[in-house]
Amino acid sequence: MHPSYELDKSNMLERLRKIEGQVRGIQRMINDGRYCIDILTQLAAVQAALDKVGLMVLEDHTRGCVAKAIRDDGGAEAIEELMSVIGKFIK
């Protein structure tokens, strides 16, 4: 069985590579003693980009794994798991 995000995998990996570059850029900014607001702005951009990837995984999981569990056995356990991960995700 393939992960539910298989179709979005290359897009997610590309986004994560960009995020990785942004994080390295923030490290350089700190190392170079850049202005705090500039660093905070970049940190907010990284957080937003991570949230986007997380939402992509969450949507794929819901449309794939959770939907299958609902079709197969009512999905009570999958829904509980989904609600738990949403709770962690929105903190």
KOLFI-66135 format. One line per 3 residues: number of its first residue (from 1); their letters; for each residue x, y, z of C-alpha. Coordinates in Angstrom, 3 decimals. Layout:
# KOLFI-66135
NUM) A) X,Y,Z | ... .
***
This chain:
# KOLFI-66135
1) MHP) 0.000,0.000,0.000 | 1.273,3.465,-0.887 | 1.105,6.453,1.451 .
4) SYE) -1.917,8.665,0.845 | 0.413,11.555,-0.091 | 2.091,9.611,-2.913 .
7) LDK) 0.604,11.808,-5.661 | 1.790,15.012,-3.933 | 5.165,13.592,-2.887 .
10) SNM) 7.330,15.424,-5.446 | 5.558,18.728,-4.738 | 6.026,18.252,-0.987 .
13) LER) 9.682,17.363,-1.376 | 10.269,20.442,-3.525 | 8.590,22.637,-0.916 .
16) LRK) 10.687,21.050,1.836 | 13.899,21.675,-0.127 | 12.920,25.348,-0.408 .
19) IEG) 12.198,25.459,3.320 | 15.585,23.884,3.984 | 17.207,26.667,1.964 .
22) QVR) 15.235,29.281,3.873 | 16.404,27.824,7.190 | 20.022,27.905,6.023 .
25) GIQ) 19.448,31.524,5.035 | 18.172,32.317,8.521 | 21.262,30.677,10.002 .
28) RMI) 23.420,32.954,7.845 | 21.370,35.968,8.877 | 21.934,35.189,12.549 .
31) NDG) 25.594,34.481,11.954 | 25.948,37.823,10.141 | 24.164,39.727,12.893 .
34) RYC) 21.188,40.800,10.772 | 18.347,42.934,12.110 | 15.934,41.030,14.391 .
37) IDI) 12.821,41.990,12.434 | 14.325,40.614,9.215 | 15.050,37.310,10.951 .
40) LTQ) 11.566,37.156,12.463 | 10.031,37.829,9.051 | 11.948,34.926,7.567 .
43) LAA) 11.018,32.667,10.475 | 7.342,33.489,9.888 | 7.758,32.618,6.204 .
46) VQA) 9.310,29.245,7.091 | 6.515,28.510,9.559 | 3.876,29.346,6.939 .
49) ALD) 5.616,27.107,4.398 | 5.784,24.232,6.900 | 2.115,24.715,7.726 .
52) KVG) 1.285,24.452,4.018 | 3.133,21.131,3.690 | 1.441,19.905,6.851 .
55) LMV) -1.971,20.799,5.463 | -1.151,18.962,2.250 | -0.265,15.810,4.197 .
58) LED) -3.342,16.205,6.385 | -5.650,16.594,3.393 | -4.135,13.606,1.600 .
61) HTR) -4.422,11.527,4.777 | -8.057,12.512,5.239 | -9.025,11.910,1.616 .
64) GCV) -7.011,8.681,1.439 | -6.482,6.766,4.673 | -9.387,8.141,6.693 .
67) AKA) -11.885,7.863,3.826 | -10.790,4.250,3.227 | -11.147,3.415,6.915 .
70) IRD) -14.660,4.898,6.942 | -15.620,2.871,3.863 | -14.081,-0.329,5.244 .
73) DGG) -15.116,-0.338,8.903 | -16.846,2.858,9.896 | -13.560,4.624,10.629 .
76) AEA) -14.076,5.409,14.321 | -10.430,4.731,15.145 | -9.180,6.675,12.106 .
79) IEE) -11.364,9.640,13.029 | -10.030,9.616,16.609 | -6.472,9.512,15.264 .
82) LMS) -7.266,12.335,12.828 | -8.743,14.526,15.552 | -5.707,13.903,17.750 .
85) VIG) -3.260,14.899,15.029 | -5.322,17.984,14.148 | -5.121,18.991,17.810 .
88) KFI) -1.321,18.711,17.684 | -1.130,20.459,14.338 | -3.049,23.575,15.367 .
91) K) -1.104,24.219,18.594 .
***
